């Protein structure tokens, strides 16, 4: 508790300054991804298409079940 009360503005500025002067921040920004962004975009698009097709198949199966239920009545 005492350390919080004794914490001054100058200490806060030093911590922030040291954080942004540290090379880890630069490395995070300049990091080269191990994948190609266009390849990732194509992959996500293909996954979306597969999901959509699966949803349509489930809808068709559900509609067929409902039609069979209605015909029984």
C-alpha positions in Angstrom: 0.0 0.0 0.0 2.8 2.4 0.9 4.5 1.8 -2.5 1.3 3.0 -4.2 1.2 6.1 -2.1 4.8 6.9 -2.7 4.5 6.3 -6.4 5.2 9.6 -8.1 4.6 11.1 -11.5 8.3 11.0 -12.4 8.3 7.2 -11.7 5.3 6.7 -14.0 7.0 8.7 -16.8 10.2 6.6 -16.4 8.3 3.3 -16.6 6.3 4.4 -19.7 9.5 5.8 -21.3 11.4 2.6 -20.6 8.6 0.5 -22.0 8.5 2.4 -25.3 12.2 2.7 -25.7 12.6 -1.0 -25.3 13.3 -2.9 -28.5 10.5 -5.4 -27.8 8.0 -2.9 -28.9 9.8 -2.4 -32.2 10.2 -6.1 -32.7 6.5 -6.6 -32.2 5.7 -4.0 -34.8 8.3 -5.2 -37.3 7.6 -8.8 -36.9 7.3 -10.6 -40.3 4.5 -13.1 -40.2 5.2 -16.7 -41.2 2.2 -16.8 -43.4 1.2 -14.9 -46.5 -1.9 -12.7 -45.8 -3.5 -13.5 -49.1 -3.2 -17.2 -48.4 -4.8 -16.7 -45.1 -7.6 -14.7 -46.7 -8.2 -17.5 -49.2 -8.2 -20.1 -46.4 -10.8 -18.2 -44.4 -13.0 -17.7 -47.5 -12.9 -21.5 -48.2 -13.8 -22.2 -44.6 -16.7 -19.8 -44.9 -17.9 -21.5 -48.0 -17.7 -25.0 -46.4 -19.6 -23.7 -43.3 -22.3 -22.2 -45.6 -22.6 -25.5 -47.5 -22.9 -27.5 -44.3 -25.6 -25.1 -43.0 -27.6 -25.5 -46.3 -27.3 -29.3 -46.0 -28.6 -29.2 -42.4 -31.5 -26.9 -43.5 -32.4 -29.3 -46.3 -32.4 -32.2 -43.9 -34.5 -30.4 -41.4 -37.0 -29.4 -44.1 -37.3 -33.0 -45.2 -37.9 -34.1 -41.7 -40.6 -31.5 -41.3 -42.3 -32.5 -44.5 -42.3 -36.2 -43.4 -43.8 -35.1 -40.1 -46.6 -33.1 -41.8 -47.4 -35.9 -44.2 -47.9 -38.3 -41.2 -50.6 -36.1 -39.8 
